[in-house]
């Protein structure tokens, strides 16, 4: 049952919104057991294109994040649950007149559960000021596959990210042990050179837990031939990390989807089943 909807909160500097989702095992399939939202964040009804796994689409009706917005997403999977979350389109961080936008995403997986976090890309408009932090907390043998793709500026429109300020963070924990801690801080002039993004406007990271060397080889074999872009596959303990640097969010999505399709049978025990929304 959905919790009562609280009225949205809008301050002079932007929207404050939150979304809380809880997934638990049900008769024959995972159920969306808890759903609460406040402000312009919501989900559609669950879909079950592959039977047991619960597919859910995250919605942000305004279509973009502006300076001063505060968005908070919390997802929890209970033992025995398996959920896949995605978005119907790209997230847009618009130019700010001064205030900073903040987006926090906290994914908590109980032992014996699985979550696939596969949103479409984040497009950062020139002049945006934002912090985006994703924290993934695994308990015991919980399994996760999660990717994030950022496009800095609007390269197709010849609008580079020359003004603005960004802070992207990705943290993956198992219990009290950090498995992966990453931070991408972008200010004008930091995109060039080996210590930056080598001038590429699109960057992506895809992590899969509970993998081994054989799964890493499957991932490498699934990647397309690089042409004026960069791919990389590494393992940190049992976490597979696939990275992309290039010029195209579409190429990044296709590459990550290919890796996901190759490793999902080993990591999650089932073949890839792309969300239907990806085909629209």
Backbone bond lengths (Angstrom), bond angles and torsions (degrees), N, CA, C in turn:
res aa  C-N    CA-C-N  psi(-1)  N-CA   C-N-CA  omega(-1)  CA-C   N-CA-C  phi
1 X - - - 1.466 - - 1.528 109.93 -
2 X 1.318 115.99 139.76 1.457 119.83 178.32 1.522 109.53 -77.73
3 X 1.327 115.20 139.67 1.456 119.26 176.51 1.516 109.51 -71.98
4 X 1.355 118.69 157.06 1.463 120.38 177.17 1.526 111.01 -55.81
5 X 1.308 115.06 142.22 1.454 120.40 -176.67 1.521 109.43 -85.54
6 X 1.317 116.57 124.19 1.453 121.08 175.91 1.518 109.57 -82.43
7 X 1.317 118.20 149.17 1.459 119.51 179.12 1.518 110.61 -65.95
8 X 1.340 117.93 146.54 1.455 120.72 178.84 1.516 111.02 -65.64
9 X 1.300 114.63 153.56 1.450 120.96 177.73 1.512 109.21 -112.98
10 X 1.310 116.53 122.94 1.461 121.02 177.49 1.517 108.78 -123.80
11 X 1.310 115.60 123.46 1.444 121.77 176.55 1.521 108.27 -101.21
12 X 1.322 118.62 168.96 1.471 119.73 177.37 1.522 112.46 -59.18
13 X 1.338 117.01 -17.99 1.460 119.50 -176.87 1.528 113.22 -103.40
14 X 1.342 118.78 1.08 1.445 118.67 177.98 1.514 112.88 144.98
15 X 1.354 114.93 -177.22 1.450 122.32 -179.14 1.525 110.83 -87.74
16 X 1.346 114.80 146.05 1.450 121.46 167.78 1.517 107.34 -116.18
17 X 1.336 117.28 122.34 1.451 121.27 -176.31 1.514 110.20 -141.77
18 X 1.335 115.72 150.81 1.463 119.61 176.40 1.522 109.45 -142.73
19 X 1.317 114.96 155.16 1.458 122.27 178.11 1.520 108.09 -140.67
20 X 1.321 116.81 125.91 1.461 122.42 178.53 1.521 108.64 -120.78
21 X 1.337 115.73 125.32 1.459 121.91 179.86 1.519 109.79 -126.18
22 X 1.324 116.22 136.71 1.454 121.11 175.60 1.514 110.34 -129.60
23 X 1.327 116.87 129.44 1.456 122.47 -178.16 1.525 109.61 -113.73
24 X 1.344 115.72 137.14 1.452 120.35 179.30 1.520 110.93 -141.53
25 X 1.331 117.37 162.41 1.461 120.37 179.65 1.524 111.02 -70.41
26 X 1.324 115.78 142.73 1.459 121.55 176.05 1.511 109.68 -134.14
27 X 1.304 118.29 -174.72 1.465 121.34 179.43 1.528 111.88 -63.37
28 X 1.302 116.40 101.22 1.454 120.89 175.50 1.508 115.97 81.80
29 X 1.344 118.39 -7.83 1.455 118.96 -178.58 1.530 109.97 -164.46
30 X 1.337 115.22 162.20 1.470 121.04 177.26 1.523 109.75 -73.95
31 X 1.315 115.59 139.80 1.456 120.55 179.97 1.524 110.99 -113.69
32 X 1.319 115.69 147.79 1.458 121.37 169.99 1.527 106.47 -80.80
33 X 1.335 115.76 91.39 1.458 121.40 -170.25 1.514 113.08 -81.80
34 X 1.327 117.24 -25.87 1.464 119.96 179.91 1.522 108.92 -137.47
35 X 1.328 114.83 135.28 1.458 119.99 178.89 1.519 108.13 -148.24
36 X 1.305 116.58 118.47 1.462 121.59 178.58 1.520 108.20 -140.67
37 X 1.315 116.49 133.48 1.463 118.26 177.49 1.509 110.27 -141.40
38 X 1.296 114.35 151.31 1.459 122.75 176.20 1.516 107.56 -137.39
39 X 1.314 116.77 126.90 1.451 119.62 -177.78 1.520 111.90 82.77
40 X 1.330 117.37 -168.96 1.461 121.95 -172.15 1.535 114.00 -80.28
41 X 1.331 115.67 61.48 1.463 122.88 169.60 1.519 106.62 -139.57
42 X 1.332 117.77 134.95 1.457 120.01 -177.30 1.530 109.39 -159.38
43 X 1.330 116.31 176.45 1.455 122.09 173.77 1.520 108.61 -134.50
44 X 1.325 115.66 153.00 1.452 120.84 170.40 1.526 108.68 -79.18
45 X 1.316 116.11 -179.68 1.459 119.74 175.81 1.528 109.22 -65.91
46 X 1.327 117.87 153.04 1.469 119.91 178.71 1.531 111.39 -66.38
47 X 1.317 115.25 151.74 1.456 122.30 175.72 1.532 108.75 -119.65
48 X 1.334 115.76 152.67 1.464 120.61 -178.01 1.534 110.70 -133.82
49 X 1.328 116.87 63.35 1.468 119.18 -178.01 1.520 113.78 -69.38
50 X 1.342 117.39 -16.53 1.465 119.42 179.53 1.529 111.91 -123.32
51 X 1.326 116.13 22.34 1.455 119.18 174.81 1.516 114.01 88.89
52 X 1.324 117.40 -90.80 1.460 121.07 -170.46 1.532 113.53 -78.01
53 X 1.320 117.97 -35.91 1.465 121.90 -173.39 1.526 110.54 -76.97
54 X 1.341 116.17 135.24 1.459 121.98 -179.57 1.526 109.54 -92.75
55 X 1.336 117.12 116.62 1.464 122.75 177.48 1.531 108.68 -97.62
56 X 1.332 116.69 130.64 1.457 121.72 -178.22 1.527 108.98 -134.85
57 X 1.348 116.30 139.80 1.462 122.26 179.19 1.523 109.10 -107.36
58 X 1.316 116.73 125.41 1.458 121.91 178.38 1.524 109.31 -85.19
59 X 1.339 116.69 131.78 1.454 121.59 -176.28 1.524 111.11 -118.73
60 X 1.329 115.63 137.20 1.462 121.83 173.32 1.523 106.36 -128.79
61 X 1.342 117.63 88.97 1.470 121.68 -171.22 1.523 115.71 -51.51
62 X 1.347 121.34 -35.87 1.470 118.10 179.02 1.519 113.75 -60.36
63 X 1.332 117.41 -21.33 1.451 120.08 177.18 1.509 115.58 83.60
64 X 1.323 118.24 -4.84 1.454 120.38 179.51 1.513 110.53 -168.92
65 X 1.325 115.07 165.87 1.457 122.75 -178.73 1.520 107.80 -114.21
66 X 1.330 116.51 130.08 1.458 121.17 -178.58 1.526 109.77 -115.47
67 X 1.315 115.74 168.03 1.455 120.57 -179.77 1.522 111.66 -55.71
68 X 1.332 116.08 132.24 1.450 121.40 -178.85 1.511 114.57 95.90
69 X 1.341 118.84 -16.14 1.459 121.27 177.77 1.529 110.53 -65.82
70 X 1.334 115.70 146.48 1.463 122.30 174.61 1.528 107.40 -130.49
71 X 1.323 116.62 111.43 1.455 121.86 179.52 1.519 109.32 -116.70
72 X 1.335 115.86 133.43 1.454 121.26 -178.81 1.528 108.82 -131.70
73 X 1.331 116.34 121.82 1.464 122.08 179.62 1.523 108.52 -119.96
74 X 1.329 116.17 126.98 1.455 121.74 178.85 1.522 109.01 -126.98
75 X 1.327 115.45 127.83 1.459 121.70 -178.07 1.520 108.14 -128.17
76 X 1.326 116.03 133.71 1.461 120.84 178.33 1.521 109.46 -131.64
77 X 1.344 116.32 134.18 1.459 121.09 175.77 1.521 108.84 -115.79
78 X 1.333 115.96 128.77 1.455 121.71 179.38 1.528 110.33 -86.90
79 X 1.306 116.67 163.27 1.464 122.42 179.10 1.531 110.19 -52.00
80 X 1.327 115.57 129.44 1.454 121.41 179.54 1.512 114.56 90.94
81 X 1.333 118.53 -5.75 1.465 121.85 -178.91 1.523 110.76 -92.07
82 X 1.333 115.90 151.33 1.466 122.89 175.58 1.526 107.15 -143.30
83 X 1.329 115.95 114.45 1.464 121.23 -177.69 1.513 110.64 -126.24
84 X 1.333 115.63 151.26 1.468 122.94 175.41 1.517 107.18 -126.62
85 X 1.328 116.54 124.14 1.463 122.09 -179.21 1.517 110.21 -117.86
86 X 1.330 115.79 137.68 1.450 121.20 175.91 1.525 108.45 -147.22
87 X 1.322 116.96 -176.32 1.464 122.83 179.43 1.524 108.90 -126.62
88 X 1.341 117.37 151.43 1.467 119.42 -179.67 1.521 113.93 -75.42
89 X 1.316 117.68 -13.01 1.457 120.81 -179.55 1.512 111.02 -163.15
90 X 1.303 115.78 -178.74 1.465 121.22 -178.50 1.524 110.44 -70.00
91 X 1.333 115.26 150.76 1.454 121.86 169.52 1.520 108.10 -90.24
92 X 1.325 117.08 134.71 1.463 121.35 -177.46 1.522 109.86 -116.10
93 X 1.323 115.50 126.94 1.453 121.82 174.31 1.523 107.04 -103.52
94 X 1.322 115.95 109.22 1.457 120.20 -171.71 1.532 112.42 -86.23
95 X 1.312 114.68 164.89 1.454 122.77 177.45 1.527 110.17 -54.98
96 X 1.328 116.60 139.26 1.451 121.67 -179.79 1.521 110.30 -111.24
97 X 1.340 115.08 143.88 1.457 120.48 174.97 1.521 111.41 -85.37
98 X 1.319 117.11 1.98 1.462 120.93 -179.81 1.512 114.29 156.25
99 X 1.362 119.36 -53.11 1.464 120.72 -177.84 1.527 111.91 -65.36
100 X 1.322 115.28 151.90 1.458 122.08 179.38 1.523 110.33 -94.96
101 X 1.330 117.25 137.70 1.460 122.31 173.87 1.525 108.92 -91.54
102 X 1.329 116.11 146.78 1.465 120.36 179.76 1.525 109.73 -133.27
103 X 1.328 115.25 131.38 1.454 121.89 177.25 1.526 107.48 -127.08
104 X 1.329 116.71 119.87 1.456 121.33 178.33 1.515 110.14 -116.08
105 X 1.341 116.51 133.83 1.465 122.28 -178.46 1.524 107.79 -131.14
106 X 1.323 116.72 116.65 1.452 121.44 -177.70 1.520 109.06 -121.00
107 X 1.324 115.87 118.54 1.459 122.59 -177.93 1.520 108.50 -113.50
108 X 1.328 117.28 119.29 1.458 122.29 -176.77 1.522 109.25 -119.41
109 X 1.335 115.71 119.79 1.458 121.49 -175.05 1.528 109.65 -115.37
110 X 1.317 116.84 118.96 1.456 120.97 176.50 1.523 109.81 -76.16
111 X 1.314 115.85 161.87 1.466 121.37 -179.99 1.527 110.26 -54.75
112 X 1.337 115.08 140.24 1.454 119.63 177.60 1.518 114.86 75.71
113 X 1.338 118.07 17.06 1.464 121.31 177.73 1.519 109.89 -119.39
114 X 1.333 115.74 170.02 1.465 121.18 -179.01 1.517 109.71 -143.30
115 X 1.330 115.35 143.46 1.460 121.58 178.52 1.515 109.24 -141.27
116 X 1.337 115.20 134.81 1.458 121.57 173.98 1.533 107.14 -117.30
117 X 1.328 114.64 115.41 1.471 123.29 -175.74 1.522 106.58 -108.78
118 X 1.347 116.80 101.55 1.462 121.73 -169.51 1.532 110.78 -130.18
119 X 1.332 118.55 61.28 1.466 120.18 -179.89 1.524 111.32 -71.84
120 X 1.315 115.62 158.99 1.452 118.99 171.34 1.537 108.87 -76.44
121 X 1.297 116.85 177.61 1.460 121.77 -166.00 1.531 113.13 -69.69
122 X 1.328 114.51 162.60 1.463 122.62 172.12 1.526 107.95 -106.52
123 X 1.330 116.38 121.84 1.463 122.29 179.27 1.523 108.03 -101.89
124 X 1.322 116.02 120.65 1.458 121.83 -176.32 1.525 108.51 -103.27
125 X 1.320 116.88 109.74 1.452 120.86 -178.52 1.533 110.30 -71.75
126 X 1.328 117.41 149.13 1.465 119.40 174.44 1.519 110.76 -54.69
127 X 1.326 116.20 135.26 1.446 120.56 179.76 1.514 114.81 91.65
128 X 1.346 117.40 -2.13 1.460 120.04 178.57 1.524 110.79 -71.41
129 X 1.321 115.77 148.55 1.457 122.88 173.48 1.525 106.78 -129.43
130 X 1.343 117.25 112.73 1.459 118.47 -171.62 1.520 111.70 -154.93
131 X 1.343 113.81 153.65 1.455 122.81 169.25 1.526 108.00 -122.23
132 X 1.317 115.93 130.80 1.455 121.31 178.68 1.523 107.74 -131.16
133 X 1.331 116.45 117.67 1.462 120.92 -176.55 1.519 109.80 -125.63
134 X 1.330 116.15 128.66 1.459 122.70 176.01 1.519 108.64 -118.06
135 X 1.325 116.13 123.03 1.453 122.01 178.55 1.522 108.85 -119.12
136 X 1.337 116.23 126.43 1.457 122.20 -179.95 1.522 108.12 -116.65
137 X 1.315 116.54 122.21 1.460 122.39 -177.44 1.526 109.03 -114.96
138 X 1.335 116.41 113.43 1.461 122.05 179.19 1.520 109.82 -101.86
139 X 1.321 115.69 138.51 1.456 120.63 171.82 1.529 108.96 -109.85
140 X 1.335 115.18 129.69 1.476 121.94 176.50 1.525 111.45 49.36
141 X 1.342 118.34 -117.99 1.470 122.22 -172.21 1.518 113.44 -95.28
142 X 1.315 118.97 18.43 1.464 120.89 177.06 1.525 110.00 -59.27
143 X 1.321 115.77 147.54 1.466 121.12 -175.71 1.530 110.08 -121.40
144 X 1.323 115.51 139.48 1.458 120.26 179.87 1.518 110.67 -137.81
145 X 1.324 115.54 145.82 1.466 123.73 165.98 1.524 105.43 -128.83
146 X 1.322 117.42 123.49 1.465 120.08 -174.90 1.522 109.97 -146.13
147 X 1.314 115.55 133.91 1.468 118.72 175.17 1.521 111.17 -129.55
148 X 1.328 113.58 155.99 1.460 122.00 173.90 1.525 108.14 -141.06
149 X 1.327 115.34 134.51 1.462 121.90 -179.40 1.526 107.84 -128.10
150 X 1.325 117.08 126.90 1.456 121.97 179.57 1.522 110.79 -118.46
151 X 1.312 115.47 134.23 1.461 121.62 174.56 1.517 107.77 -114.94
152 X 1.319 116.83 115.33 1.465 122.35 -177.20 1.529 109.78 -92.27
153 X 1.318 115.12 113.44 1.452 119.76 -174.63 1.520 111.06 85.24
154 X 1.315 115.23 -169.16 1.474 121.86 179.15 1.525 107.78 -126.37
155 X 1.325 116.32 78.42 1.470 119.59 -173.70 1.524 113.59 -59.83
156 X 1.330 117.68 -32.22 1.464 118.82 179.90 1.517 111.52 -65.33
157 X 1.336 117.05 -26.55 1.462 122.04 177.66 1.525 112.87 -99.39
158 X 1.331 115.66 10.13 1.471 121.84 -178.33 1.536 111.56 58.19
159 X 1.320 115.13 42.85 1.462 121.11 177.76 1.529 108.54 -118.86
160 X 1.320 118.81 89.77 1.468 121.19 -179.31 1.527 111.31 -72.43
161 X 1.311 114.84 161.50 1.460 120.18 178.55 1.528 107.65 -84.80
162 X 1.331 115.71 87.96 1.461 121.29 -176.99 1.518 112.99 -105.97
163 X 1.321 117.29 -13.15 1.463 121.98 175.64 1.523 108.18 -136.05
164 X 1.317 115.71 150.17 1.458 120.33 179.75 1.515 111.31 121.82
165 X 1.313 115.13 -176.21 1.457 120.39 -176.84 1.520 108.86 -156.15
166 X 1.339 116.89 130.16 1.462 121.88 -175.85 1.509 111.22 -133.38
167 X 1.338 114.50 148.78 1.460 120.79 175.87 1.526 107.35 -141.15
168 X 1.349 116.40 103.04 1.459 122.11 177.64 1.525 109.00 -102.54
169 X 1.342 116.78 133.70 1.461 120.76 178.47 1.520 109.72 -133.48
170 X 1.332 114.59 140.46 1.464 121.86 176.54 1.520 107.56 -134.44
171 X 1.334 116.42 122.83 1.466 121.55 -178.58 1.520 108.98 -129.33
172 X 1.330 115.98 128.68 1.459 122.54 178.10 1.524 108.15 -122.16
173 X 1.333 116.40 122.75 1.454 122.77 -177.27 1.521 110.27 -124.45
174 X 1.323 115.99 147.28 1.466 121.25 165.32 1.519 106.62 -120.38
175 X 1.333 115.27 110.08 1.454 118.67 -172.45 1.522 109.56 63.03
176 X 1.317 116.10 -125.42 1.464 121.63 179.46 1.525 112.57 -98.43
177 X 1.340 116.91 7.97 1.462 121.58 -175.67 1.524 110.23 -103.31
178 X 1.332 118.56 122.31 1.469 119.98 176.63 1.531 110.52 -75.03
179 X 1.307 116.68 128.83 1.463 121.80 176.91 1.524 111.86 -97.29
180 X 1.322 116.54 -32.88 1.462 120.75 -179.84 1.521 108.23 -156.85
181 X 1.312 116.34 124.68 1.464 122.16 176.64 1.521 107.83 -127.84
182 X 1.324 116.40 115.77 1.458 120.32 -177.19 1.526 110.45 -128.49
183 X 1.314 114.48 148.42 1.455 120.27 176.15 1.519 109.53 -144.01
184 X 1.310 116.18 130.60 1.462 122.59 175.06 1.515 107.45 -119.69
185 X 1.314 115.52 108.03 1.460 120.68 179.44 1.514 108.02 -109.23
186 X 1.321 115.77 123.39 1.461 121.36 -173.22 1.517 110.06 -121.51
187 X 1.313 115.24 125.22 1.454 123.45 171.04 1.520 107.43 -132.75
188 X 1.318 119.18 161.69 1.461 119.90 179.67 1.526 111.68 -52.87
189 X 1.315 115.37 131.51 1.451 120.92 178.43 1.516 115.13 92.23
190 X 1.363 118.02 -2.82 1.465 119.93 -178.09 1.518 113.35 -99.13
191 X 1.321 117.97 0.18 1.458 119.82 -175.64 1.519 113.42 -83.83
192 X 1.310 117.39 -19.02 1.459 119.92 -177.38 1.527 110.88 -88.74
193 X 1.323 115.67 161.86 1.459 121.40 174.02 1.514 113.48 84.14
194 X 1.342 114.62 166.35 1.461 121.02 -176.73 1.517 112.34 -65.26
195 X 1.339 117.72 -28.01 1.458 120.72 -179.80 1.524 112.02 -80.67
196 X 1.326 116.88 -11.16 1.450 120.99 177.10 1.507 110.57 -105.97
197 X 1.326 116.67 -130.84 1.462 120.92 -179.83 1.526 111.59 -111.33
198 X 1.340 116.20 18.48 1.475 121.92 178.18 1.532 111.66 55.99
199 X 1.325 116.38 27.14 1.448 120.18 177.87 1.510 114.96 83.88
200 X 1.335 118.52 -2.27 1.461 120.70 179.53 1.526 110.12 -78.49
201 X 1.330 118.59 138.50 1.463 120.07 -179.81 1.529 114.41 -86.70
202 X 1.341 118.31 -14.64 1.467 121.14 -175.56 1.522 109.81 -118.17
203 X 1.338 116.16 128.89 1.464 122.12 178.33 1.514 108.92 -133.15
204 X 1.320 116.63 144.24 1.456 120.48 179.91 1.505 111.93 -147.14
205 X 1.332 116.20 149.45 1.462 123.55 176.44 1.519 108.64 -134.12
206 X 1.324 116.18 134.42 1.470 122.94 -179.46 1.522 107.61 -130.41
207 X 1.330 117.51 120.78 1.460 121.92 -178.85 1.521 110.11 -117.27
208 X 1.333 115.45 141.54 1.466 122.32 176.07 1.520 106.97 -135.79
209 X 1.321 117.36 126.14 1.456 120.46 -179.26 1.531 110.83 -91.48
210 X 1.331 115.29 165.56 1.459 121.31 175.72 1.514 114.12 69.29
211 X 1.332 117.67 38.42 1.464 121.30 -177.24 1.524 111.05 -111.19
212 X 1.335 115.06 171.36 1.459 121.33 176.89 1.525 108.28 -136.72
213 X 1.346 116.42 -173.10 1.465 120.31 -177.66 1.527 112.20 -62.21
214 X 1.327 116.97 -35.33 1.467 120.03 -179.26 1.531 110.54 -64.56
215 X 1.327 116.79 -39.96 1.461 120.29 178.73 1.525 110.26 -66.83
216 X 1.333 116.70 -38.14 1.463 119.88 177.69 1.526 110.83 -61.28
217 X 1.321 117.06 -39.44 1.471 119.99 177.99 1.524 110.92 -66.82
218 X 1.324 117.57 -36.24 1.461 120.41 175.72 1.528 110.62 -62.21
219 X 1.327 116.07 -40.06 1.460 120.19 179.26 1.521 111.00 -64.76
220 X 1.318 116.79 -45.73 1.471 119.99 -179.37 1.529 110.74 -61.85
221 X 1.328 116.87 -39.70 1.461 120.21 -178.95 1.521 112.14 -68.07
222 X 1.335 117.10 -25.30 1.465 121.16 -177.34 1.514 113.13 -82.31
223 X 1.338 117.84 -18.90 1.460 120.33 -176.79 1.521 111.29 -69.70
224 X 1.326 117.81 142.20 1.459 120.42 176.64 1.522 111.15 -71.44
225 X 1.317 115.55 165.15 1.460 120.30 174.88 1.515 109.93 -68.03
226 X 1.326 115.84 127.77 1.471 119.91 -176.72 1.526 110.48 -75.81
227 X 1.319 115.42 135.38 1.456 122.02 176.53 1.521 107.48 -140.04
228 X 1.311 116.14 104.95 1.457 122.51 -177.24 1.530 111.98 61.38
229 X 1.330 115.96 32.44 1.450 122.23 175.31 1.521 108.02 -154.44
230 X 1.321 117.56 174.02 1.453 121.21 -173.95 1.526 110.34 -132.32
231 X 1.356 115.65 133.27 1.453 123.09 173.38 1.518 108.66 -121.14
232 X 1.319 115.46 153.85 1.456 119.70 174.86 1.518 110.47 -153.07
233 X 1.327 116.49 142.81 1.465 122.18 177.00 1.516 108.13 -130.08
234 X 1.323 116.65 124.81 1.458 121.96 177.59 1.525 108.54 -137.44
235 X 1.345 115.25 167.45 1.458 120.66 173.62 1.520 108.30 -125.61
236 X 1.340 115.58 133.76 1.459 122.98 174.11 1.523 105.44 -115.53
237 X 1.345 116.84 103.78 1.461 121.39 -169.16 1.527 108.30 56.17
238 X 1.346 118.91 -118.18 1.468 119.10 -179.58 1.529 112.18 -101.47
239 X 1.330 117.27 14.07 1.470 121.30 -178.22 1.521 110.08 -100.11
240 X 1.315 115.36 120.51 1.456 121.79 175.83 1.522 108.54 -84.52
241 X 1.332 117.39 129.82 1.466 122.17 -179.23 1.531 108.19 -123.69
242 X 1.310 116.22 117.13 1.464 122.60 176.01 1.525 108.17 -110.41
243 X 1.326 116.95 133.36 1.463 121.00 -176.30 1.531 110.35 -125.37
244 X 1.332 113.17 153.46 1.461 120.63 178.27 1.517 109.49 -136.72
245 X 1.327 115.98 137.04 1.453 123.73 167.87 1.525 107.38 -133.02
246 X 1.314 116.13 125.91 1.455 116.97 -178.03 1.512 112.01 -174.34
247 X 1.333 114.16 -155.49 1.466 120.78 -174.70 1.518 113.20 -114.72
248 X 1.339 118.87 -2.54 1.450 120.49 -169.33 1.530 112.00 -135.25
249 X 1.342 116.51 122.49 1.458 119.35 173.94 1.528 110.61 -67.91
250 X 1.321 116.81 -32.92 1.457 119.70 178.83 1.525 110.93 -64.19
251 X 1.336 116.55 -42.37 1.467 119.66 177.44 1.526 111.06 -64.46
252 X 1.321 116.37 -38.93 1.463 119.81 178.36 1.521 110.55 -63.72
253 X 1.332 117.99 -46.00 1.467 121.72 179.61 1.520 110.99 -61.37
254 X 1.327 115.92 -44.98 1.464 118.98 -178.67 1.526 111.39 -64.28
255 X 1.329 116.73 -40.17 1.460 120.23 179.59 1.530 110.89 -65.29
256 X 1.322 116.70 -45.90 1.465 119.76 180.00 1.521 111.01 -66.01
257 X 1.337 117.06 -38.28 1.463 119.92 177.97 1.524 110.83 -64.74
258 X 1.341 116.62 -36.20 1.459 119.86 177.74 1.528 111.17 -66.02
259 X 1.332 116.42 -41.57 1.468 120.36 176.82 1.523 109.97 -64.37
260 X 1.322 116.55 -45.02 1.465 120.71 178.64 1.528 110.75 -57.82
261 X 1.328 116.46 -44.54 1.459 120.16 179.27 1.516 112.97 -63.27
262 X 1.335 115.97 -33.30 1.465 119.94 -178.25 1.526 112.35 -76.78
263 X 1.334 117.27 -36.24 1.466 119.40 -172.22 1.523 113.42 -100.06
264 X 1.323 118.58 -14.76 1.468 119.42 -177.02 1.526 113.49 -58.70
265 X 1.346 120.11 -41.54 1.469 118.39 178.86 1.527 112.84 -57.77
266 X 1.340 117.48 -37.85 1.465 120.25 -179.96 1.525 111.56 -78.31
267 X 1.333 117.21 -41.62 1.464 121.03 -173.87 1.525 112.77 -80.17
268 X 1.355 117.04 -31.54 1.463 120.12 -174.97 1.528 113.80 -124.80
269 X 1.323 116.81 -2.31 1.458 119.89 176.04 1.509 115.12 72.58
270 X 1.320 118.01 24.13 1.464 120.90 178.66 1.530 109.19 -155.32
271 X 1.334 117.12 150.58 1.478 119.57 -179.90 1.515 110.89 -70.06
272 X 1.325 115.52 161.77 1.456 121.05 179.37 1.520 110.18 -65.40
273 X 1.333 115.39 139.36 1.455 122.77 175.44 1.516 107.38 -134.10
274 X 1.333 118.06 88.56 1.467 120.22 -176.44 1.519 112.28 -57.92
275 X 1.335 117.43 136.59 1.454 120.17 176.51 1.541 111.12 -56.19
276 X 1.311 116.11 142.04 1.459 119.81 -176.72 1.528 112.26 -61.46
277 X 1.324 116.21 -30.92 1.464 120.08 -177.15 1.517 111.71 -62.92
278 X 1.338 118.12 -23.94 1.448 120.47 179.33 1.521 112.45 -66.58
279 X 1.316 117.33 -21.97 1.458 121.05 -176.70 1.520 113.20 -91.25
280 X 1.349 116.72 -0.39 1.467 118.88 -177.73 1.523 110.77 -97.53
